[in-house]
Amino acid sequence: MIPTVEWKNGVVRLLDQSRLPEHVEFLDCRDYRAVADAIRELKVRGAPAIGVTAALGVALGAQAVSATEFPAFAQALMPICDHLAVTRPTAVNLFWAIDRMKKKLASLSAQAVPAVKAALLAEAQAILDEDIALCKAMGKHGAELIANGQTVLTHCNAGALATAGYGTALGVIRAAWEQGKKIQVIADETRPVLQGARLTAWELMQDKIPVTLITDNMAGSLMRQGKIQLCVVGADRIAANGDVANKIGTYSVAVLAKAHGIPFYVAAPYSTIDLKTKTGADIPIEQRNSLEVTTIHGSHPIAPAGVAVYNPAFDVTPAELITGIITERGVFKPSELAKQFAS
Ligand SMILES: CSC[C@H]1O[C@H](OP(=O)(O)O)[C@H](O)[C@@H]1O
């Protein structure tokens, strides 16, 4: 799989997901502001991928700080962290990754600045490498839930493209496929930004995993026909009570799954679990530009100019609609999560 994001020759290189599926193009970010713009414009997206990319953005920003003494260096790094932290509000991985970079910085106060810069880059790379390992561990646990011959529905893109590699929900699907299970995937197109149509379909076809694309209003009918046996999606933030914020439309899929007696799973690493946020009601939901709804790709209008638009990027699925949360440590009921992940 093409790397979602990587440190390459002194820049942060990312696969420009806004150009997929028709163009496979890379964006070389030469400063932290370009990294922030890429996150804000969904050139890189997906909760874990946002965290990894922000960490690399902090490391990139650090390289350009001219201060030669630690206190001044550390102080100069704070506005860089803040600039990355305000790109998107919902995926807690962004704040988790920036906080981890700040903690690393604090541990280096006795080091010379060049060594600090190198250590920050190493920490960002460690976050990237860890994310891939977390996805593979989740995949292993989650694959046990999928039986040979089943059809699995997923919403949005929680794949390699949404992580440092391998994926969360698609990591579960990938692992089941790699175990030889003959599964079929149903991918919701996921209006308005079409991560399912543009990214999940593309990603699964790259791996030759059978995928059928549907529009967002078709899931219920397929469930009623008995054509879907399990749902698995990603997450942007999981609250302490097990409520899950994920791409808009996830709640509808969860309600439909419940109504049809279909297991509904969420796959997410520990970096998506936010025990400081008590319930889903406390999760900030990003509101995005209305052009995402009224046009295709910002150009072809599909609604009258000036129409009122509601465009939340995420919704919250209450814990009671979730069968289990697939993590790198195993599969847990939402109510068990706080105990399992209390630091
Ligand atoms: C592996 S979590 C991916 C998660 O992020 C997506 O949102 P966006 O594309 O806006 O970053 C979506 O909620 C996915 O489930």
The ligand as an ORCA input file, in Angstrom:
! r2SCAN-3c Opt
* xyz 0 1
  C      -9.737      5.366     11.192
  S     -10.730      6.629     11.724
  C     -11.272      7.341     10.228
  C     -12.446      8.236     10.448
  O     -12.137      9.573     10.042
  C     -13.053      9.937      9.035
  O     -13.371     11.295      9.028
  P     -12.623     12.290      7.988
  O     -12.536     11.584      6.682
  O     -13.528     13.505      7.979
  O     -11.281     12.580      8.620
  C     -14.261      9.101      9.333
  O     -14.953      9.591     10.458
  C     -13.594      7.791      9.613
  O     -14.387      6.853     10.226
*
